[in-house]
Amino acid sequence: MLETVSWEHQGDSAAALWLSANDRRAPAKFVVADDRLTADAAMRLATGGTAMVWTGDFHNAKQLLAAMERRITAASTAKAGRAKTKKQVLDDGQKFYAIRQARAQRARMLSLILVAVDFSAEDGMAHLDLPRAPAIGPAVAFGYEQAVHLAGQRALVSLQELSGMLSAHQWYLKGVEVPDLGASIHPAYGTFMPTRQEYVQLVATAELDDLSLAFDIGTGTGVLAAVLARRGVKQIIGTDIHQRAVDCANENFQRLGLDGTASAQLTSMFPEGRAPLVVCNPPWLPGSAPSTLDAAVYDPDSKMLMQFLRGLPDHLTENGEGWLIISDLAELLGLRSRALLLEAIEAAGLEVAGRIDTVPTHHRAQKDDDALHAARSKEVTSLWRLRAK
């Protein structure tokens, strides 16, 4: 059930439901803002945790967000400069945590520009009653699962989140081209977009011995299951703990004409039974995942990785293989050691039958001005071939 929030404006009371796709908590303090609000004033309000309910021009609100972001970036750069002057040398792990903290603070402050979304009583479609506001109905229906129940009501949403949703909806409509699939994948909001191709290439080229059945654990968009189907695997069962991902994968299978071969189901980790091939591409970095978007990248305490390894032997057929696709970036950042990974493989009763390595080609690996360039430039993505002892 959605929380109702209220605020005062010129002696009148207003109320709306609080709506967040990423489970962000509702602010406690509100003011009404319009085109007269300056970026400096907005920064002061956001620093104090006060949310601004925007009633002015939509594009002016977007410009305000951009101006706030420039100020936050400048402040972060100045802080880094002061630390450098004091000769505070951070290792890559410390830099990583500092970057995450700075991003969380940035996201918190930028999330405090709010807009009121009205849902039509007739068809339930959302719209913004602001000058120069774009059509948002399809994007809101795409990203907010609760939207289907909000006909005739009003909700407050973060403009930053809504802007991201509009962008994600365009990616969904356009699709992300996957060369090794020879087709595009259409990602749902909150699923990891297959823009990094090296992990897909590993699954597309690793030697396949048995084409009868495969499991794809944490299937997400279903891209790896689709690649296996294209390679001739007769049946692929994908699993995910998020209904949004399950629906996304099944929709992609249908788009690709693979719905008779590949299917996704809502379950934690493994489906019932055993398979000669079990594939898993878990989130690569240990760390908290406060949103569904973060959960595609961060695995708290490497929980999913360890759960996959512990359960793998009981879901492999005799002579079956588990393919663990994972980057060593966590190791390079000092967040998880190679020894810990090898010990977990050994403790699970598994052995390494082989490993295929590749280097990333994404733009961040090439940017020498990236704060983590020293680690990213050495990153290796591997497909570990695991068998039960």
C-alpha positions, 0 to 999 in steps of 0.5 A: 500500500502506497504512503500518502504525503501532504504539504502546505502551499499558500495556506492550502493543504495538498496530498498525494501518494508517494511513488518510487520504482526504487523503493526510495523513502518519502521525504519528511519535509516539502516546499512548493517550488517554481521557475523562480527557484535558483540552483543555489537555493535548491542546493540549500534545500536539498542539503537539508533534506527538503523536497521541492514539489515543482509547479513550474515549466518542465524544461526549467526543472530539467535545467535546474537538475542539471545545474544542481548536478554541476554544483555537486560534481564541482564540490566533489572535485574540490574535495578530491583536490583538497585530499590530494593537497593533503597527500591523502593517498587512497587505494582502489578499494577506498576510491571505490567506496568514496565514489559509491558514497558520492553517488549515493549523496548525489542521487539523494539530493537530485531525487528531491525535485518532485513532480505531481503525476495525475492518473486518468480516471478513464484509462489510468494513463499518467500525465503531467500538468506542467508547461512543456511537459512530455507525454509520460503515460507509456513510460510510467506504465512501463516502469512503475508496477503500481501504476496499474492501480492508480486510476483517478489518483495523484502521486508524487515522483522524483523528477530524476527517477521519472527522467531515467524511466523515460530514457529506459523506456526508449531503450526498451522500445529501440532494443539493445543490439547483441551481435552474438545473438544477431538480434536485439534484446529489449530490457525492462526497467531495472534489468541489466542492459546487455551493453557489455558484450564480453560476457555474452561473447564468452557464452557464445564461444565456449565449447558445448558438449550437451545440447539437451538442457540448460539452466540460466540462473539470474536470467535478467533480460534472458540474453544468455538463455537466448544465446544458448538457444541460438547455439542449438540447446534444445531447452533452456530454463531461466530463473530470476527472483524478480517478476519484472525480469521473468516477464522481460525474459519471456517477452524477449524469447517470444520476440526472438521466436524462442518461446518454444525453446526458452522460458523463465520462471520466478524462483530463487536460484535453481529450478527443479531437477538437474541439467548438463549445463548450468549458467550463472552471471551473478552481479560482479561486485560485493556491495549493498543494492538499495535499488533494483538497478543496483541489484544488477551490479552489486551482490551484498556479501557475494551472497548470490555467488556463494549460493550458486556455488553451494547449490550447483553440484545438486543441479548438475547431471553426471559430467555436467558443467556449471559456467560461472561468468564473472569479472575480476574487478572485485579482486582488483579493487580489493573487495573479494580475493581470488583465494576466497573464490577458489576456497568457495569452489572447493568447499562446494565440492566443485573443481575447475575444469577450465577457464576462458578469459577475455578483456572488456572493450567498454569505454570506461576501461579505456578512459584514463581519467576514470578514478578507477582506471588503474583497476579497470584497465587490468580487468579480466572477465572469465567463464569458469567451467566447474564440475562436481568432484 
